[in-house]
Amino acid sequence: QRQLVESGGGLVQAGDSLRLSCAASGRTFYGMSWFRQAPGKEREIAAAISWSGADTYYADSVKGRFTISRDNAKNSMYLQMNSLKPEDTAVYYCAARAGYVTRRSSAYNYWGQGTQVTVSS
């Protein structure tokens, strides 16, 4: 069943920005994160956020360019992506869990279907 739905992906030029959204339903997700998977590569974490937003994590490759946030009143999470690079091209997945936020992909048992982000040079 689909309890996480991503949106906001698209085709952009290097240097452009995109804002991804994840709409959650069905339960309370304390830990939420964004993972991405590029062609030929394994899934990797891009960013993660705790319930209050006080605890955040960013992969070194996106730090300073991406900002993760959430609006619990709307059951939504966002990823603002600025200064996009071709290396950011991937399918971006929303992931969530009932427990505290973690960097481990195996700890997340709720996943969205993904949204494609393509950055051309």
Solvent accessible surface area in square Angstrom, and as a share of the most:
residue,aa,sasa,rsa
1,Q,202,0.90
2,R,164,0.60
3,Q,27,0.12
4,L,1,0.00
5,V,65,0.38
6,E,17,0.08
7,S,61,0.39
8,G,38,0.36
9,G,31,0.30
10,G,28,0.27
11,L,131,0.65
12,V,23,0.13
13,Q,105,0.47
14,A,49,0.38
15,G,52,0.50
16,D,59,0.31
17,S,58,0.37
18,L,29,0.15
19,R,121,0.44
20,L,0,0.00
21,S,32,0.21
22,C,1,0.00
23,A,56,0.43
24,A,15,0.11
25,S,62,0.40
26,G,75,0.72
27,R,111,0.40
28,T,56,0.33
29,F,6,0.03
30,Y,98,0.37
31,G,0,0.00
32,M,4,0.02
33,S,0,0.00
34,W,0,0.00
35,F,4,0.02
36,R,14,0.05
37,Q,66,0.30
38,A,23,0.18
39,P,114,0.72
40,G,92,0.89
41,K,139,0.59
42,E,146,0.66
43,R,106,0.39
44,E,82,0.37
45,I,24,0.12
46,A,0,0.00
47,A,0,0.00
48,A,2,0.01
49,I,5,0.03
50,S,4,0.03
51,W,103,0.36
52,S,89,0.57
53,G,29,0.28
54,A,96,0.75
55,D,60,0.31
56,T,60,0.35
57,Y,58,0.22
58,Y,41,0.16
59,A,14,0.11
60,D,123,0.64
61,S,63,0.41
62,V,0,0.00
63,K,119,0.51
64,G,80,0.77
65,R,32,0.12
66,F,6,0.02
67,T,73,0.43
68,I,8,0.04
69,S,42,0.27
70,R,37,0.13
71,D,48,0.25
72,N,47,0.24
73,A,101,0.78
74,K,138,0.59
75,N,85,0.44
76,S,15,0.10
77,M,0,0.00
78,Y,32,0.12
79,L,0,0.00
80,Q,48,0.22
81,M,0,0.00
82,N,61,0.31
83,S,59,0.38
84,L,2,0.01
85,K,90,0.38
86,P,51,0.32
87,E,127,0.57
88,D,1,0.01
89,T,31,0.18
90,A,1,0.01
91,V,41,0.24
92,Y,0,0.00
93,Y,49,0.19
94,C,0,0.00
95,A,0,0.00
96,A,0,0.00
97,R,52,0.19
98,A,42,0.33
99,G,30,0.29
100,Y,140,0.53
101,V,20,0.11
102,T,26,0.15
103,R,154,0.56
104,R,142,0.52
105,S,38,0.24
106,S,96,0.62
107,A,18,0.14
108,Y,7,0.03
109,N,108,0.55
110,Y,58,0.22
111,W,66,0.23
112,G,5,0.05
113,Q,134,0.60
114,G,23,0.22
115,T,17,0.10
116,Q,88,0.39
117,V,0,0.00
118,T,45,0.26
119,V,7,0.04
120,S,41,0.27
121,S,124,0.80
